[in-house]
Amino acid sequence: MKKRALISVSDKDGVVEFATELVGLGYEILSTGGTAKMLDDYGIECTQVSDITKFPEFLDGRVKTLHPSIHGGILSMRSNPDHMAQIKKLGIGTIDIVAVNLYPFKATILKPDCSFEDAVENIDIGGPSMIRAAAKNYQDVCVLVDSSDYPKVIAELRKGEVSLKTKKNLMFKAFSHTAAYDALISNYLACEQKIQFPDELTLTFTKKQDLRYGENPHQKAAFYSDILPKKSALDTAEIMQGKELSFNNINDAAGALDLLNEYNKPTCVAVKHTNPCGVATAKDAYNAYITAHACDPVSIFGGIVAFNSPVCGKTAIELNKIFLEIIIAPEFTLDALATFSEKPNLRVLRIPSLAKPVDFKGAVDLKRVHGGLLIQDKDNSLYNKKDFNIVTKLKPTKTQLEQLDFAFKIVKHTKSNAIVVANDFKLLGVGGGQTNRIWAAKQALERAKKASEGAVLASDAFFPFSDCVELAAKHGIKAIIQPGGSVRDSESIDACNKLGIAMVFVGERHFKH
């Protein structure tokens, strides 16, 4: 019995070469629609599926391969005599190779003018059915959903047969392909209907790269990107130079971008182990970096530095003076890139969308825990202005209000418990990841040293006692911003009134764990 291959693909990369090789190996090619026309244009003889089913394609192509003559040929087990007798009696021939990929649903929904009807029309029905059927009968049928597998299959066929090991691997890829496709459709429909937390959560990501290791050298790791692109996301970065990104690089860089996204004016953010160690806003990237570096010249060593404005050669010279893992910016001048090239291992990432804050509305955070998954809205807000409440007799000045806002953005992105001291649009001291708030305050104020005189202080959650206020006063803090909401709020307010500190409540907590 002559071997047959069914080829029906939306992604036609490599399909002509693949079909040509199969014909040379004695295969009869079955095909449909656009694929059949393309093969015919290249002089490759193929049989239309409609000639096998004795039914024309109809309902605008919605029905063409959904037929016993096709699925019987795919699903019949060659080792089962009863199966073979049945298809022989029905006049059905076996199909030995199924090369199918699906309607471009992702490309369709990414179009700015895509309507719901357009999206639905690009949901493939026959394709997934053939793929799943071929994958189920993997012992007898070779299923291909990825054009990069064509050469391997041809190479094995030239030696005789496709190995069982390869067929099982292709089976895995087939079910992964249809699962991701269905998940994409499900997620699209959930967004379209504003279903935030469905009863059954299906997620799909595409592997961007294997990583050398995870958080530690003994842990294996990989980086997966959202199947739908996000602005300002790391998987959209253009790597201008440097070593491959590591697990910790990506994790730390994500923290830097989250904080950077809070600011409109030229800002530099330095991050170490996901915590900010230097933040400054200035007239340009150069001045922002000089100030951010001065915040903590020790911790910034080996860290990640991100900008929301272009980096010039002058800034690059300063950046090259210390060891940094990654530098990120929306643009780099040619002389900046030339300077960075002196350090070939330095990773330089270009993300143009950083020039403007991105609205991450609808985005979620995921955290894997024993036995399940925690999912929540991404912490997109800072505070609602209607909840902004000056609770002390002393009112903060306009300048202090600007500094309080600046500091609160930083503390939002610092591991809890967190305290930040800032002034003149620069970070002076940070205390993060502490098990009590007074320790975080001590850490931040000690790092700020004498610069805390006249500065402001931000807390990611309320003060349970007045001790943080009292400590702040000893270090010269003049204004405090915190969520409020403690049953002991009056103690902190009274302490501020007594010690001459202005304090505002914003009603929004920002724990980060």
N, C-alpha and C positions, 0 to 999 in steps of 0.2 A: 504494500500500500504506500502510495507516494506521501511523503511528509508535507504538511501544510503549515503555513505561518499566517496568522491574522494580524495585520498591521493597521492601526487606526489611531493616529496621534494628533494632538493639538500642537505640541512642541515637535517640529519636524527636523530638529537638529540631528544630522547624521543618519536620517532615515533612508535616504537614497543609497548611500554606501552600504548600509545594513541590508537592505532589500537586495541589492546587487550581489552581495556575498551569498545570501541565502539562495538566490536563484542559481548561482554557480555551484552550490552544494546540493542542488536537486530539489529544492523546496518549491511548492506552488504557493504563490502569494494571494491571500484574500485581503480585500480592503474595502473602505467605504469613502464616500464623499470626497472631501478635499485631498485626503491622503492618496486615494486611488487616482485622482486627476494628476497630482504631482508626480506619482510614479509613472503614469502613462506619458506625461510630458518628457520624462527622462528615458523613455523607451523601455521601461521595465514592465513586462507583461504581468497583469494581475487580474484576478477574478473578483467581480463585484459581489459583495455579500448578498445583494438582492438576487443574484443569479443562483445562489445556494439556497436561500430561503423561499425562492419563488414568490417573494413579496417585495413590492417596491418600498423604498424609504417613504414614509408618510408622516403626517402631523408636523410638517416643517422640520423633518429630521429627528423628531423626538423618538420615533420608533424605526429602528433599522437592524440592530443586532439582537434585540430581545425576541429570540426564536429558538425552538428546540433543535433546529438544524445547526445552530451555532453553539448553544450551551450543551447540547448532547455531545457534540464533538469535543468540547473542552472538558466536560466532567466525566466522561466515560473512562473507567479504570481499565487499562490494558491488561492487567493481571486477573481481571474478573471475567470469566468466560460468559457469564450471564449478561453482563454489560455489553460485551462485544457482540453477542448474538442479537441483543435488542437493537443496537444502532445499525447493525447490518440489515436486519429485517425492515427497519424504518428508512433505510437508504441514507444514513448519516455517516459522513466521513469524519475521522479524528482530526483534531487540530492540535499541533504539537508545540507551537510557539505562539504566545499572545504578547504582542508589543503594543501597549495602549497607555497613553496618558490623557489627562482629563481636560474638559473645557476650562478655559482660563478664568475661573471664578475670581481669584485674587486680583488679577490684572483688571478685571471688569469693575469690581467694587472700588478700586483705587482711582478710577476715572472721576474727575470732579463733577461731571454731569451724569453720573450713573444713577438711574432710577431703580426703585425697588423691583419693577417689572424686568428691567435689564438684568439685574442680579439673579432673579429667579430663573430667567431663561437660560442663564449660564450655569445652572446646576446640572451636572452630568448624571445621567441615569444608567444608560447602557454601559458606559465605560467602567464604572465601579463594579457593576455586575459581572462583566467579563474578567476584570482583574481578580476579583474575589473567587470566582469560579476556577480560574487558572491556578491561583495560589493554593486553593484547597486541594487541587489534584496535582500538587507539585511533583509527585513521583514521575508523572508522565508528561507534564506540560511545563515548559519554561516560560515564566512570566517576566516581562520587562517593562518597568515604568520609568526608568532612568536611562537616557541615551548614553551615559558614560559606561553602561554595562554592555553595550553592543559589542565592542571589540573583544571583551573577555569571552562572551558566548560564542562568537565566531571562531576564536582561537581554539576553544574546546571542541566545537563541532568539527573543525578540520582534523582533529585527532580521533574523532569518532562520535562521542556523545557528550552532552553537558553533564558534568559530575553531579551526584546527588547533593554534595556539599554546596555547590554553587546554586543548585535549584532551591535548596532550603534557605540560603541567604537571600535569594531573589524573592522567595515567598515572604520572608520577613519584611523586605523593602516594600513589597506590594501592599501588605496589610497596613504598614506604617503610612504609606502614601494615601490610601483611602481613609484611614483614620484621621490624618491631618486635614484632608480635604473636607470631611464631614464636620470636623471640629471648627474649621474656618467658617463654614456655612452656619453652624450653630451659633458661633460667637457673633457673626454678622447679624443674624436674626435677633439675638439677645439685645445687641446695641440698638437695632432699629426699633425694637419694642420697649426699650429702656428696662429690660429685665437685668437687674444688677447682680443678684445672687440667685441663680437658678437652682432648682432642687438637685440637678445633676450637673456638676461642673466639668467641662471638657476643655482642656488647654492644649495648645499646640505651638511648638517652637521649632526653629530650624537651626541645626548646628552650624555655628560660625567657624569654630576652630577647636581642635584638641589643645589642651594646655599642658605645659610641661609637668605641672603638679598643682595641687590645690592650695589651701591655706598653709599647709606644711608639706615638705618633700615626700612624705610617705602616703599622701592622699592623691588619688587620681582625680582629674577634673576636665571639664570642657566648658566652652562658652556657647550658649544658645541664644539666638535673637528672636524677638517677636516676629511672627510670620507676617504681620502687618507692620510696616516701618513707622517709627515714631521720630518726630523732629527732636533734634538735640540728643539723640540716643547714641550710645557708644558704638553700636553696630553700624551706624552711618558714618563713622569717622574715617577720614582719609589719612592713612598712616604715611607721613612724609618721610620718615626715617626711623631707624632704631630696631632694637630687639623685639621679638614677639611679646605681646602682652601676656602677663601672668594672671593667675586667679586674683591675687591681692591687688595687682595693678588695676584690673577692671573694677573690682569692688571699691577701691579707694577713689578711682576716677569718677565712678557713679556718684559717690558722696560729694565730691567737689562740684560736679555739674548741678546737683540738686541745690546746693547752697548758692552757686553762681547765678542760678536762674531767678533768685530773689531780687536781683539788682538790675536797674536800668542804666545807671551811669557807669563809666569805665571802672571796672572792679577787678582786683586780683584776689584769688582764693588759693591758699596753700593748705593742703590736707595731709595728715599722717594717720594711718590706720583708721580711716573714715572720719576722723575728728578734725575740725579746723584748727590750724596752728598759726595761721596768718591770714588776715582779711583786711583789705583797705580799698576805699573808693577815692579816686583822684581825677585829675583832668585828662589823664591818658594812661596807657598800659605801663609805661616806664615808671611814672611816679607812683602808681598803684603798687607795682611790684617792690620798689624800693621801700615803701612804707610797710607793706605786708611782710617783707623779709625781716624788717626791724622788729616786728611784733615778737618773733621767737626765732632768732637766727640759729638756735641749736636744733630745735625740733624739725625745722623745714628741711634739714639735711636728709636726703634720701626720700623726700616727699614728692607730692604731685602738685603742680602749679597750673591753675586754669585762669584764663582771661575771657572777658566778653567783648574785647576790643582788639584791633590788630596789633601784632607784635612786630616791632621794627628791629633793625640791626643794633641800635643802642641798647634796647632792652635785652636782646639776645646775649650781648657781651656780659651784662650783669648776671643773667641767668646761668651762663657758662662758668661763672666763678665758683659755683658749688656743685656738688653731686645731686642731681635730681633724677627721679625715675621717669617722669612724664611731664611734658609741657603741652597744654591744650589751648587752642585759641580759634577764633573764627577765620582769621587770616594771618599769614606770615609774609613779610617782605622777602625779596630774593636775598638781600644781604643778611637777614635773620637766619634764613635756611643755610646760607653759606657758613655762618658762624656756628650753627648747631652741628654742621657736618664734621666739625673738628672733634666731636664726641659721637662716633658712629653708633654707640650702644644706646644713646639717649633717645627715648621714644618721643616723637613729635606728632601730635594729632591735630588735624584740621577739621573743625565742625562749623561750617558757615552759619548755621542757624543760631549759634550762641550769641550772635550780635544783638539779639532781641529775646526777651523772656518768652518762654513757650507756655501756653495754657495746657496743662496736663489733665484737664477735666475728663473724667471717665476712667482715668488710669487707676490701677490697683497695685497694692503691695502684697506679696506672697511670702509666707514663712512656713517652711516644712517643720513639723513637730512629730514626735513619736505618735504613730497611729493616725496621722491626718495632716491637714493643711489649714493654716490660718490665712484668711484673706480679708483685706480691708481697703477702703478708699485710700488713695495716695493722699498724704497730708499736704493739700494744695493751698490752704489758706494760711494767713498769718494771724489776723484778728479782724473782727467786724467793727468798723468804726463806731457803730451805734453802741457797742459795748465798752468803748474806750471811756474810762471813768477816772478822773483825778480825785483821789480819795483823801488827800492831805490838805492842810491849810495852805501850805506853800505850793504854788503852782509852778510847774516846770516852764522854763523859757522856751521860745521857739527853737533855739539852737539845741537845747536839751531834748526836746521832743524829736528832733531829727536824729540825734544820737541814740535815743531810746529805741527808735524804730530800727536803726542800723544794727544795734546790739541784739534786739529780739530776733532778727532774722538769723543771726549767727547761732544763738542759743537753741533755736528751733532745730538746727542740724548738728547739735552736739549730743553725744550719748548722755542719757540721764543717769543720775541727777546732774543737772548742768547749771552752771553760772558763768556769765560772760561780763567782763569789764571792758568798756570801750570809750573812746573820745576822739574827736576830730576825724571821724569816719575811718577809724582803724581799731583793730582788736588789740587790747592791751594785756588781757589775761583771761585764760579760760580754765574752768574746772569741770571735767566731764567724767561720766562713768562711775560716780561715787555712790556709796550705799546710803549716805545721808547728805542733806543739803548743806549743812554747815561745813562739812569737809570740802564740798565743791566750792563753796564761797571762800574758804581759807586758801584753797589751791589757786583760784582765779586772782584773788587779791595779792597773794604773795608773788605771783608771776608778774602782776602789773607793777609792783613795787611803788616807787614814789609817783609814777605816772598816774596812779589812781586818784590823786588829789584833783578834785573838780570833775571827775569822770562820772559816767553812768554805769548802772549795773542791771543786767537782765537775768531773770530766772525762768526756766522752762515750766515750772509748776509753782503752786502757792507756797508761802512760808508757813510751816506748822507752828513756828515759834518766832519770837522777836529777835533771836540770837543773830540771824543773818543781817538784820538791819543794824544792830548794835556794832557788829564787826565792820560793816560797810562804813559806818560813821567814823570809826577809828582810822580808816584808810582814806578819808576825805571824799567819799562818794556823795554826790549832790542830788542824784535822781535815780529812781528805781522803776523798772517795769516788770510786772509779774501778772499771772492770770487772776489771782485772787480766788476766793471760794473756800478758804479754810474757816472752820468754826472759830478759829483764833485770829481771824483777820484784824480784829480790833487791836490786838496786842502789837502787831506790826505797824498799824496806822498810828497808834499812840506813840510808839517809839520814833517813828519818822517825824511826827509833829514835835516831839521833845528835842530831837537831835538836828532839826533843820534840814530834813531831806524831803524832797518832793517825790510822791509815788503815784503811779497810775496802775489801775487794774484793766485788763483787756478781755477777761472772761474766756480765754481760749488757751488750753494747756497743750504743750507739745512734747510729750514723752517720746523718747527715741530709744528703743531697745535693740 
